């Protein structure tokens, strides 16, 4: 889906981390268990040239597959304006020598509307370090900035706990 320019103005950045119920065998039975697999992001998908009806049945199942509806955590990160402000704020905090925020700047805040991309779970510990560096200076953060970094912290922790990526 490619939103047009007028949509983008109100669009915002969200992130989520999947739970592990399906992988752990704790989810409700899948309608076609033989064809259920996981893609590189840990997303449950169907193999074997599924029809639209097959996907509908799969999607219905996914939404009710466990008490989490498939997601351990889903959090808003902010709209375009907030993302731009956060990017400028982090660039201001960076120094030589001094803190650097490569994952926050290039994988999270590089754009206020990126969706469909993801950060692999083996990067989550490094991202958490960047987030905690900023939270150490929480006194200088505005409320909305604090909310962003606290949400990022929860997402990193959920990703580390589940081994699933942070998806945008
Ligand atoms: Zn679950």
Backbone and ligand atoms as CSV (ligand in chain L), in Angstrom:
chain,resi,resn,atom,element,x,y,z
A,1,UNK,N,N,0.837,-1.193,0.000
A,1,UNK,CA,C,0.000,0.000,0.000
A,1,UNK,C,C,0.872,1.242,0.000
A,2,UNK,N,N,0.613,2.138,-0.947
A,2,UNK,CA,C,1.414,3.351,-1.022
A,2,UNK,C,C,0.529,4.554,-0.767
A,3,UNK,N,N,0.569,5.091,0.437
A,3,UNK,CA,C,-0.295,6.228,0.749
A,3,UNK,C,C,0.096,7.445,-0.069
A,4,UNK,N,N,-0.861,8.287,-0.413
A,4,UNK,CA,C,-0.502,9.498,-1.145
A,4,UNK,C,C,-0.073,10.566,-0.157
A,5,UNK,N,N,0.355,11.700,-0.689
A,5,UNK,CA,C,0.985,12.726,0.153
A,5,UNK,C,C,0.061,13.190,1.276
A,6,UNK,N,N,-1.246,13.302,0.984
A,6,UNK,CA,C,-2.142,13.820,2.014
A,6,UNK,C,C,-2.258,12.844,3.187
A,7,UNK,N,N,-2.150,11.541,2.896
A,7,UNK,CA,C,-2.186,10.558,3.980
A,7,UNK,C,C,-0.966,10.671,4.869
A,8,UNK,N,N,0.164,10.941,4.237
A,8,UNK,CA,C,1.422,10.885,4.976
A,8,UNK,C,C,1.465,11.924,6.093
A,9,UNK,N,N,0.730,13.017,5.903
A,9,UNK,CA,C,0.772,14.080,6.906
A,9,UNK,C,C,0.306,13.572,8.272
A,10,UNK,N,N,-0.705,12.705,8.249
A,10,UNK,CA,C,-1.226,12.237,9.526
A,10,UNK,C,C,-0.661,10.873,9.920
A,11,UNK,N,N,0.179,10.317,9.054
A,11,UNK,CA,C,0.701,9.004,9.395
A,11,UNK,C,C,1.738,9.101,10.496
A,12,UNK,N,N,1.893,7.981,11.188
A,12,UNK,CA,C,2.875,8.002,12.257
A,12,UNK,C,C,3.581,6.664,12.326
A,13,UNK,N,N,4.547,6.634,13.184
A,13,UNK,CA,C,5.398,5.460,13.313
A,13,UNK,C,C,4.942,4.629,14.512
A,14,UNK,N,N,4.752,3.348,14.267
A,14,UNK,CA,C,4.405,2.409,15.343
A,14,UNK,C,C,5.400,1.257,15.296
A,15,UNK,N,N,5.495,0.547,16.377
A,15,UNK,CA,C,6.366,-0.630,16.361
A,15,UNK,C,C,5.726,-1.735,17.182
A,16,UNK,N,N,6.038,-2.979,16.822
A,16,UNK,CA,C,5.490,-4.096,17.581
A,16,UNK,C,C,6.465,-5.266,17.620
A,17,UNK,N,N,6.235,-6.114,18.598
A,17,UNK,CA,C,7.041,-7.332,18.757
A,17,UNK,C,C,6.059,-8.484,18.931
A,18,UNK,N,N,6.267,-9.530,18.169
A,18,UNK,CA,C,5.371,-10.691,18.255
A,18,UNK,C,C,5.643,-11.507,19.514
A,19,UNK,N,N,4.578,-12.148,20.004
A,19,UNK,CA,C,4.762,-13.094,21.096
A,19,UNK,C,C,5.257,-14.430,20.526
A,20,UNK,N,N,5.542,-15.367,21.393
A,20,UNK,CA,C,6.106,-16.646,20.928
A,20,UNK,C,C,5.104,-17.795,21.075
A,21,UNK,N,N,3.824,-17.462,21.316
A,21,UNK,CA,C,2.833,-18.522,21.597
A,21,UNK,C,C,2.738,-19.545,20.471
A,22,UNK,N,N,2.771,-19.059,19.218
A,22,UNK,CA,C,2.604,-19.990,18.092
A,22,UNK,C,C,3.805,-20.927,18.029
A,23,UNK,N,N,5.009,-20.324,18.085
A,23,UNK,CA,C,6.241,-21.123,18.034
A,23,UNK,C,C,6.299,-22.106,19.200
A,24,UNK,N,N,5.794,-21.664,20.355
A,24,UNK,CA,C,5.864,-22.514,21.550
A,24,UNK,C,C,4.734,-23.543,21.613
A,25,UNK,N,N,3.868,-23.559,20.590
A,25,UNK,CA,C,2.771,-24.526,20.581
A,25,UNK,C,C,1.656,-24.189,21.559
A,26,UNK,N,N,1.566,-22.909,21.970
A,26,UNK,CA,C,0.526,-22.523,22.928
A,26,UNK,C,C,-0.672,-21.869,22.249
A,27,UNK,N,N,-0.606,-21.701,20.926
A,27,UNK,CA,C,-1.693,-21.035,20.210
A,27,UNK,C,C,-2.784,-22.033,19.858
A,28,UNK,N,N,-3.952,-21.487,19.483
A,28,UNK,CA,C,-5.059,-22.342,19.011
A,28,UNK,C,C,-4.609,-23.084,17.749
A,29,UNK,N,N,-5.226,-24.242,17.480
A,29,UNK,CA,C,-4.828,-25.007,16.294
A,29,UNK,C,C,-5.041,-24.217,15.000
A,30,UNK,N,N,-4.060,-24.259,14.138
A,30,UNK,CA,C,-4.131,-23.568,12.855
A,30,UNK,C,C,-5.061,-24.328,11.909
A,31,UNK,N,N,-5.803,-23.607,11.017
A,31,UNK,CA,C,-6.698,-24.319,10.085
A,31,UNK,C,C,-5.949,-25.277,9.142
A,32,UNK,N,N,-4.720,-24.939,8.758
A,32,UNK,CA,C,-3.929,-25.855,7.901
A,32,UNK,C,C,-2.528,-25.998,8.501
A,33,UNK,N,N,-2.424,-26.741,9.583
A,33,UNK,CA,C,-1.149,-26.768,10.310
A,33,UNK,C,C,0.038,-27.214,9.461
A,34,UNK,N,N,-0.206,-28.040,8.436
A,34,UNK,CA,C,0.922,-28.524,7.618
A,34,UNK,C,C,1.527,-27.411,6.785
A,35,UNK,N,N,0.766,-26.355,6.567
A,35,UNK,CA,C,1.253,-25.306,5.657
A,35,UNK,C,C,1.677,-24.053,6.406
A,36,UNK,N,N,1.710,-24.131,7.729
A,36,UNK,CA,C,2.102,-22.974,8.524
A,36,UNK,C,C,3.620,-22.950,8.676
A,37,UNK,N,N,4.212,-21.780,8.366
A,37,UNK,CA,C,5.645,-21.636,8.585
A,37,UNK,C,C,5.909,-20.195,9.037
A,38,UNK,N,N,7.174,-19.843,9.236
A,38,UNK,CA,C,7.518,-18.498,9.696
A,38,UNK,C,C,8.488,-17.881,8.702
A,39,UNK,N,N,8.267,-16.622,8.390
A,39,UNK,CA,C,9.229,-15.976,7.491
A,39,UNK,C,C,10.413,-15.452,8.300
A,40,UNK,N,N,11.321,-14.721,7.639
A,40,UNK,CA,C,12.566,-14.302,8.288
A,40,UNK,C,C,12.342,-13.355,9.468
A,41,UNK,N,N,11.158,-12.727,9.535
A,41,UNK,CA,C,10.893,-11.829,10.656
A,41,UNK,C,C,10.163,-12.541,11.789
A,42,UNK,N,N,9.879,-13.828,11.600
A,42,UNK,CA,C,9.112,-14.544,12.619
A,42,UNK,C,C,7.618,-14.444,12.410
A,43,UNK,N,N,7.220,-13.834,11.304
A,43,UNK,CA,C,5.801,-13.689,10.970
A,43,UNK,C,C,5.248,-15.042,10.507
A,44,UNK,N,N,4.114,-15.503,11.109
A,44,UNK,CA,C,3.534,-16.764,10.633
A,44,UNK,C,C,2.935,-16.565,9.238
A,45,UNK,N,N,3.297,-17.418,8.305
A,45,UNK,CA,C,2.800,-17.317,6.931
A,45,UNK,C,C,2.446,-18.716,6.435
A,46,UNK,N,N,1.779,-18.742,5.249
A,46,UNK,CA,C,1.369,-20.005,4.647
A,46,UNK,C,C,2.306,-20.370,3.498
A,47,UNK,N,N,2.563,-21.639,3.343
A,47,UNK,CA,C,3.317,-22.117,2.181
A,47,UNK,C,C,2.326,-22.717,1.191
A,48,UNK,N,N,2.796,-23.025,-0.014
A,48,UNK,CA,C,2.025,-23.827,-0.953
A,48,UNK,C,C,0.960,-23.058,-1.705
A,49,UNK,N,N,1.309,-21.881,-2.270
A,49,UNK,CA,C,0.427,-21.138,-3.154
A,49,UNK,C,C,-0.983,-20.952,-2.578
A,50,UNK,N,N,-1.099,-20.283,-1.432
A,50,UNK,CA,C,-2.404,-20.145,-0.767
A,50,UNK,C,C,-3.378,-19.287,-1.586
A,51,UNK,N,N,-4.647,-19.623,-1.530
A,51,UNK,CA,C,-5.684,-18.809,-2.169
A,51,UNK,C,C,-6.053,-17.654,-1.235
A,52,UNK,N,N,-6.849,-16.703,-1.742
A,52,UNK,CA,C,-7.311,-15.597,-0.890
A,52,UNK,C,C,-8.096,-16.131,0.300
A,53,UNK,N,N,-8.905,-17.160,0.063
A,53,UNK,CA,C,-9.680,-17.748,1.164
A,53,UNK,C,C,-8.754,-18.350,2.219
A,54,UNK,N,N,-7.685,-18.986,1.742
A,54,UNK,CA,C,-6.712,-19.559,2.689
A,54,UNK,C,C,-6.107,-18.459,3.560
A,55,UNK,N,N,-5.740,-17.340,2.902
A,55,UNK,CA,C,-5.148,-16.233,3.675
A,55,UNK,C,C,-6.151,-15.653,4.663
A,56,UNK,N,N,-7.426,-15.546,4.219
A,56,UNK,CA,C,-8.456,-15.022,5.131
A,56,UNK,C,C,-8.571,-15.916,6.361
A,57,UNK,N,N,-8.585,-17.232,6.130
A,57,UNK,CA,C,-8.700,-18.163,7.258
A,57,UNK,C,C,-7.475,-18.048,8.162
A,58,UNK,N,N,-6.320,-17.895,7.538
A,58,UNK,CA,C,-5.072,-17.742,8.303
A,58,UNK,C,C,-5.100,-16.456,9.140
A,59,UNK,N,N,-5.515,-15.354,8.497
A,59,UNK,CA,C,-5.546,-14.066,9.208
A,59,UNK,C,C,-6.548,-14.081,10.359
A,60,UNK,N,N,-7.721,-14.702,10.113
A,60,UNK,CA,C,-8.715,-14.811,11.191
A,60,UNK,C,C,-8.134,-15.600,12.362
A,61,UNK,N,N,-7.467,-16.685,12.015
A,61,UNK,CA,C,-6.846,-17.515,13.065
A,61,UNK,C,C,-5.798,-16.695,13.836
A,62,UNK,N,N,-4.964,-15.957,13.082
A,62,UNK,CA,C,-3.861,-15.223,13.700
A,62,UNK,C,C,-4.365,-14.221,14.733
A,63,UNK,N,N,-5.461,-13.518,14.396
A,63,UNK,CA,C,-5.996,-12.506,15.300
A,63,UNK,C,C,-6.494,-13.092,16.619
A,64,UNK,N,N,-6.861,-14.374,16.607
A,64,UNK,CA,C,-7.409,-14.999,17.823
A,64,UNK,C,C,-6.553,-16.164,18.292
A,65,UNK,N,N,-5.338,-16.242,17.758
A,65,UNK,CA,C,-4.548,-17.448,17.994
A,65,UNK,C,C,-4.116,-17.590,19.447
A,66,UNK,N,N,-3.990,-16.456,20.140
A,66,UNK,CA,C,-3.573,-16.527,21.546
A,66,UNK,C,C,-4.107,-15.297,22.268
A,67,UNK,N,N,-3.873,-15.241,23.564
A,67,UNK,CA,C,-4.417,-14.132,24.357
A,67,UNK,C,C,-3.848,-12.778,23.915
A,68,UNK,N,N,-2.696,-12.777,23.217
A,68,UNK,CA,C,-2.079,-11.525,22.773
A,68,UNK,C,C,-2.520,-11.116,21.370
A,69,UNK,N,N,-3.332,-11.955,20.698
A,69,UNK,CA,C,-3.640,-11.690,19.299
A,69,UNK,C,C,-2.388,-11.704,18.443
A,70,UNK,N,N,-1.375,-12.447,18.881
A,70,UNK,CA,C,-0.140,-12.588,18.098
A,70,UNK,C,C,0.952,-11.585,18.442
A,71,UNK,N,N,0.598,-10.530,19.188
A,71,UNK,CA,C,1.597,-9.497,19.513
A,71,UNK,C,C,1.787,-9.360,21.016
A,72,UNK,N,N,3.026,-9.421,21.437
A,72,UNK,CA,C,3.316,-9.202,22.848
A,72,UNK,C,C,3.192,-7.718,23.175
A,73,UNK,N,N,3.592,-6.886,22.211
A,73,UNK,CA,C,3.653,-5.454,22.456
A,73,UNK,C,C,3.435,-4.713,21.147
A,74,UNK,N,N,2.618,-3.671,21.177
A,74,UNK,CA,C,2.465,-2.796,20.018
A,74,UNK,C,C,2.355,-1.379,20.561
A,75,UNK,N,N,3.299,-0.521,20.184
A,75,UNK,CA,C,3.352,0.811,20.782
A,75,UNK,C,C,3.520,1.886,19.715
A,76,UNK,N,N,2.891,3.037,19.936
A,76,UNK,CA,C,3.103,4.158,19.024
A,76,UNK,C,C,4.436,4.839,19.330
A,77,UNK,N,N,5.115,5.306,18.304
A,77,UNK,CA,C,6.391,6.006,18.520
A,77,UNK,C,C,6.297,7.486,18.193
A,78,UNK,N,N,5.276,7.881,17.455
A,78,UNK,CA,C,5.115,9.310,17.215
A,78,UNK,C,C,4.829,9.616,15.766
A,79,UNK,N,N,4.404,10.847,15.521
A,79,UNK,CA,C,4.134,11.268,14.151
A,79,UNK,C,C,5.405,11.844,13.515
A,80,UNK,N,N,5.276,12.270,12.274
A,80,UNK,CA,C,6.448,12.746,11.526
A,80,UNK,C,C,7.159,13.873,12.260
A,81,UNK,N,N,6.382,14.800,12.793
A,81,UNK,CA,C,6.983,15.960,13.456
A,81,UNK,C,C,7.793,15.526,14.661
A,82,UNK,N,N,7.229,14.617,15.429
A,82,UNK,CA,C,7.959,14.176,16.620
A,82,UNK,C,C,9.242,13.428,16.221
A,83,UNK,N,N,9.135,12.604,15.189
A,83,UNK,CA,C,10.313,11.862,14.738
A,83,UNK,C,C,11.402,12.819,14.266
A,84,UNK,N,N,11.009,13.867,13.546
A,84,UNK,CA,C,11.996,14.855,13.097
A,84,UNK,C,C,12.662,15.542,14.287
A,85,UNK,N,N,11.856,15.894,15.277
A,85,UNK,CA,C,12.402,16.559,16.469
A,85,UNK,C,C,13.368,15.640,17.211
A,86,UNK,N,N,12.967,14.355,17.337
A,86,UNK,CA,C,13.817,13.396,18.049
A,86,UNK,C,C,15.144,13.196,17.313
A,87,UNK,N,N,15.079,13.176,16.000
A,87,UNK,CA,C,16.293,12.993,15.200
A,87,UNK,C,C,17.251,14.166,15.444
A,88,UNK,N,N,16.714,15.374,15.408
A,88,UNK,CA,C,17.546,16.560,15.639
A,88,UNK,C,C,18.109,16.541,17.060
A,89,UNK,N,N,17.277,16.134,18.002
A,89,UNK,CA,C,17.696,16.060,19.406
A,89,UNK,C,C,18.862,15.088,19.568
A,90,UNK,N,N,18.753,13.900,18.959
A,90,UNK,CA,C,19.816,12.888,19.095
A,90,UNK,C,C,21.097,13.333,18.417
A,91,UNK,N,N,20.966,13.975,17.261
A,91,UNK,CA,C,22.171,14.469,16.574
A,91,UNK,C,C,22.876,15.492,17.445
A,92,UNK,N,N,22.087,16.290,18.174
A,92,UNK,CA,C,22.666,17.273,19.088
A,92,UNK,C,C,23.386,16.626,20.257
A,93,UNK,N,N,22.910,15.462,20.665
A,93,UNK,CA,C,23.522,14.759,21.803
A,93,UNK,C,C,24.795,14.022,21.411
A,94,UNK,N,N,24.920,13.679,20.126
A,94,UNK,CA,C,26.084,12.909,19.688
A,94,UNK,C,C,27.338,13.759,19.814
A,95,UNK,N,N,28.463,13.112,20.107
A,95,UNK,CA,C,29.710,13.862,20.239
A,95,UNK,C,C,30.887,13.007,19.864
A,96,UNK,N,N,32.052,13.655,19.718
A,96,UNK,CA,C,33.303,12.948,19.441
A,96,UNK,C,C,34.351,13.430,20.419
A,97,UNK,N,N,34.768,12.724,21.430
A,97,UNK,CA,C,34.152,11.448,21.781
A,97,UNK,C,C,32.820,11.716,22.462
A,98,UNK,N,N,31.994,10.729,22.505
A,98,UNK,CA,C,30.701,10.940,23.140
A,98,UNK,C,C,29.726,9.924,22.643
A,99,UNK,N,N,28.509,10.041,23.085
A,99,UNK,CA,C,27.532,9.017,22.722
A,99,UNK,C,C,27.232,9.055,21.229
A,100,UNK,N,N,26.988,7.878,20.667
A,100,UNK,CA,C,26.551,7.770,19.272
A,100,UNK,C,C,25.275,6.950,19.273
A,101,UNK,N,N,24.424,7.232,18.316
A,101,UNK,CA,C,23.128,6.540,18.270
A,101,UNK,C,C,22.854,5.978,16.874
A,102,UNK,N,N,23.764,5.120,16.395
A,102,UNK,CA,C,23.617,4.676,14.996
A,102,UNK,C,C,22.324,3.917,14.726
A,103,UNK,N,N,21.904,3.054,15.648
A,103,UNK,CA,C,20.682,2.278,15.361
A,103,UNK,C,C,19.444,3.162,15.457
A,104,UNK,N,N,19.397,3.996,16.488
A,104,UNK,CA,C,18.242,4.896,16.613
A,104,UNK,C,C,18.118,5.801,15.388
A,105,UNK,N,N,19.261,6.328,14.919
A,105,UNK,CA,C,19.187,7.296,13.825
A,105,UNK,C,C,18.976,6.636,12.468
A,106,UNK,N,N,19.604,5.476,12.231
A,106,UNK,CA,C,19.524,4.912,10.875
A,106,UNK,C,C,18.458,3.829,10.735
A,107,UNK,N,N,17.984,3.255,11.845
A,107,UNK,CA,C,17.019,2.160,11.719
A,107,UNK,C,C,15.652,2.491,12.310
A,108,UNK,N,N,15.594,3.488,13.191
A,108,UNK,CA,C,14.313,3.791,13.831
A,108,UNK,C,C,13.788,5.165,13.409
A,109,UNK,N,N,14.638,6.185,13.548
A,109,UNK,CA,C,14.172,7.557,13.359
A,109,UNK,C,C,14.541,8.149,12.004
A,110,UNK,N,N,15.007,7.312,11.077
A,110,UNK,CA,C,15.465,7.878,9.805
A,110,UNK,C,C,14.308,8.458,8.996
A,111,UNK,N,N,13.081,8.069,9.338
A,111,UNK,CA,C,11.907,8.507,8.592
A,111,UNK,C,C,10.721,8.360,9.542
A,112,UNK,N,N,9.770,9.293,9.464
A,112,UNK,CA,C,8.646,9.247,10.394
A,112,UNK,C,C,7.553,8.278,10.004
A,113,UNK,N,N,7.670,7.655,8.837
A,113,UNK,CA,C,6.561,6.821,8.375
A,113,UNK,C,C,7.010,5.469,7.839
A,114,UNK,N,N,8.243,5.054,8.124
A,114,UNK,CA,C,8.633,3.765,7.543
A,114,UNK,C,C,7.800,2.664,8.183
A,115,UNK,N,N,7.251,1.795,7.340
A,115,UNK,CA,C,6.517,0.645,7.863
A,115,UNK,C,C,6.902,-0.560,7.033
A,116,UNK,N,N,6.837,-1.721,7.661
A,116,UNK,CA,C,7.166,-2.948,6.945
A,116,UNK,C,C,8.617,-3.337,7.094
A,117,UNK,N,N,9.442,-2.479,7.685
A,117,UNK,CA,C,10.819,-2.908,7.933
A,117,UNK,C,C,10.961,-3.331,9.393
A,118,UNK,N,N,12.114,-3.826,9.750
A,118,UNK,CA,C,12.259,-4.453,11.056
A,118,UNK,C,C,13.715,-4.491,11.456
A,119,UNK,N,N,13.914,-4.615,12.751
A,119,UNK,CA,C,15.263,-4.698,13.305
A,119,UNK,C,C,15.406,-6.085,13.943
A,120,UNK,N,N,16.389,-6.839,13.488
A,120,UNK,CA,C,16.567,-8.210,13.973
A,120,UNK,C,C,16.848,-8.214,15.475
A,121,UNK,N,N,16.416,-9.289,16.127
A,121,UNK,CA,C,16.527,-9.337,17.590
A,121,UNK,C,C,17.973,-9.316,18.069
A,122,UNK,N,N,18.927,-9.738,17.227
A,122,UNK,CA,C,20.327,-9.698,17.694
A,122,UNK,C,C,20.878,-8.273,17.734
A,123,UNK,N,N,20.091,-7.299,17.239
A,123,UNK,CA,C,20.482,-5.885,17.358
A,123,UNK,C,C,19.788,-5.209,18.547
A,124,UNK,N,N,18.834,-5.905,19.149
A,124,UNK,CA,C,17.997,-5.252,20.164
A,124,UNK,C,C,18.791,-4.847,21.407
A,125,UNK,N,N,19.798,-5.650,21.775
A,125,UNK,CA,C,20.591,-5.299,22.962
A,125,UNK,C,C,21.390,-4.022,22.706
A,126,UNK,N,N,21.932,-3.879,21.484
A,126,UNK,CA,C,22.675,-2.654,21.153
A,126,UNK,C,C,21.735,-1.448,21.114
A,127,UNK,N,N,20.550,-1.666,20.561
A,127,UNK,CA,C,19.580,-0.571,20.512
A,127,UNK,C,C,19.176,-0.173,21.933
A,128,UNK,N,N,18.991,-1.166,22.786
A,128,UNK,CA,C,18.623,-0.876,24.177
A,128,UNK,C,C,19.695,-0.026,24.854
A,129,UNK,N,N,20.972,-0.308,24.558
A,129,UNK,CA,C,22.057,0.515,25.140
A,129,UNK,C,C,21.934,1.965,24.703
A,130,UNK,N,N,21.643,2.180,23.418
A,130,UNK,CA,C,21.485,3.556,22.934
A,130,UNK,C,C,20.320,4.235,23.656
A,131,UNK,N,N,19.218,3.498,23.807
A,131,UNK,CA,C,18.030,4.062,24.452
A,131,UNK,C,C,18.331,4.393,25.916
A,132,UNK,N,N,19.043,3.492,26.578
A,132,UNK,CA,C,19.338,3.736,27.998
A,132,UNK,C,C,20.308,4.894,28.180
A,133,UNK,N,N,21.214,5.072,27.212
A,133,UNK,CA,C,22.106,6.235,27.264
A,133,UNK,C,C,21.283,7.524,27.288
A,134,UNK,N,N,20.266,7.578,26.435
A,134,UNK,CA,C,19.427,8.784,26.402
A,134,UNK,C,C,18.629,8.903,27.698
A,135,UNK,N,N,18.094,7.788,28.175
A,135,UNK,CA,C,17.266,7.842,29.390
A,135,UNK,C,C,18.080,8.223,30.624
A,136,UNK,N,N,19.394,8.043,30.570
A,136,UNK,CA,C,20.228,8.530,31.678
A,136,UNK,C,C,20.152,10.039,31.814
A,137,UNK,N,N,19.841,10.703,30.696
A,137,UNK,CA,C,19.701,12.168,30.724
A,137,UNK,C,C,18.240,12.559,30.724
A,138,UNK,N,N,17.399,11.763,31.410
A,138,UNK,CA,C,15.958,11.984,31.297
A,138,UNK,C,C,15.523,13.375,31.761
A,139,UNK,N,N,16.340,14.021,32.605
A,139,UNK,CA,C,15.978,15.362,33.086
A,139,UNK,C,C,15.842,16.374,31.955
A,140,UNK,N,N,16.607,16.154,30.876
A,140,UNK,CA,C,16.539,17.135,29.785
A,140,UNK,C,C,15.497,16.754,28.735
A,141,UNK,N,N,14.788,15.649,28.967
A,141,UNK,CA,C,13.807,15.208,27.969
A,141,UNK,C,C,12.438,15.827,28.223
A,142,UNK,N,N,11.795,16.242,27.152
A,142,UNK,CA,C,10.393,16.663,27.243
A,142,UNK,C,C,9.528,15.416,27.426
A,143,UNK,N,N,8.282,15.610,27.859
A,143,UNK,CA,C,7.385,14.468,28.113
A,143,UNK,C,C,7.276,13.541,26.906
A,144,UNK,N,N,7.077,14.119,25.725
A,144,UNK,CA,C,6.852,13.280,24.538
A,144,UNK,C,C,8.136,12.541,24.171
A,145,UNK,N,N,9.278,13.157,24.422
A,145,UNK,CA,C,10.552,12.477,24.146
A,145,UNK,C,C,10.737,11.303,25.105
A,146,UNK,N,N,10.413,11.567,26.362
A,146,UNK,CA,C,10.519,10.506,27.371
A,146,UNK,C,C,9.628,9.324,26.977
A,147,UNK,N,N,8.412,9.628,26.535
A,147,UNK,CA,C,7.482,8.573,26.144
A,147,UNK,C,C,8.073,7.736,25.006
A,148,UNK,N,N,8.655,8.403,24.023
A,148,UNK,CA,C,9.266,7.678,22.907
A,148,UNK,C,C,10.360,6.728,23.403
A,149,UNK,N,N,11.280,7.240,24.210
A,149,UNK,CA,C,12.407,6.398,24.627
A,149,UNK,C,C,11.947,5.297,25.590
A,150,UNK,N,N,10.941,5.582,26.387
A,150,UNK,CA,C,10.433,4.528,27.270
A,150,UNK,C,C,9.712,3.438,26.462
A,151,UNK,N,N,8.992,3.829,25.420
A,151,UNK,CA,C,8.371,2.826,24.550
A,151,UNK,C,C,9.444,2.002,23.832
A,152,UNK,N,N,10.493,2.700,23.364
A,152,UNK,CA,C,11.573,1.966,22.686
A,152,UNK,C,C,12.217,0.965,23.640
A,153,UNK,N,N,12.374,1.368,24.878
A,153,UNK,CA,C,12.978,0.470,25.868
A,153,UNK,C,C,12.140,-0.799,26.021
A,154,UNK,N,N,10.818,-0.627,26.147
A,154,UNK,CA,C,9.932,-1.802,26.277
A,154,UNK,C,C,10.006,-2.698,25.045
A,155,UNK,N,N,10.077,-2.070,23.860
A,155,UNK,CA,C,10.148,-2.856,22.623
A,155,UNK,C,C,11.450,-3.656,22.573
A,156,UNK,N,N,12.560,-3.013,22.958
A,156,UNK,CA,C,13.858,-3.723,22.972
A,156,UNK,C,C,13.800,-4.886,23.942
A,157,UNK,N,N,13.238,-4.656,25.119
A,157,UNK,CA,C,13.190,-5.724,26.126
A,157,UNK,C,C,12.311,-6.877,25.649
A,158,UNK,N,N,11.191,-6.548,24.994
A,158,UNK,CA,C,10.311,-7.608,24.478
A,158,UNK,C,C,11.016,-8.391,23.374
A,159,UNK,N,N,11.795,-7.696,22.552
A,159,UNK,CA,C,12.514,-8.364,21.472
A,159,UNK,C,C,13.598,-9.291,22.025
A,160,UNK,N,N,14.296,-8.819,23.042
A,160,UNK,CA,C,15.338,-9.645,23.661
A,160,UNK,C,C,14.693,-10.882,24.320
A,161,UNK,N,N,13.584,-10.647,25.000
A,161,UNK,CA,C,12.908,-11.737,25.710
A,161,UNK,C,C,12.379,-12.820,24.761
A,162,UNK,N,N,11.802,-12.389,23.619
A,162,UNK,CA,C,11.161,-13.353,22.716
A,162,UNK,C,C,12.103,-13.858,21.628
A,163,UNK,N,N,13.188,-13.110,21.364
A,163,UNK,CA,C,14.018,-13.452,20.206
A,163,UNK,C,C,13.374,-13.036,18.898
A,164,UNK,N,N,12.280,-12.272,18.961
A,164,UNK,CA,C,11.603,-11.788,17.749
A,164,UNK,C,C,12.064,-10.372,17.419
A,165,UNK,N,N,12.019,-9.991,16.153
A,165,UNK,CA,C,12.470,-8.644,15.768
A,165,UNK,C,C,11.495,-7.556,16.229
A,166,UNK,N,N,11.993,-6.318,16.218
A,166,UNK,CA,C,11.112,-5.157,16.387
A,166,UNK,C,C,10.647,-4.786,14.991
A,167,UNK,N,N,9.341,-4.805,14.795
A,167,UNK,CA,C,8.795,-4.542,13.463
A,167,UNK,C,C,8.092,-3.194,13.433
A,168,UNK,N,N,8.267,-2.487,12.320
A,168,UNK,CA,C,7.663,-1.157,12.189
A,168,UNK,C,C,6.545,-1.177,11.172
L,1,ZN,ZN,ZN,0.678,-14.822,22.373
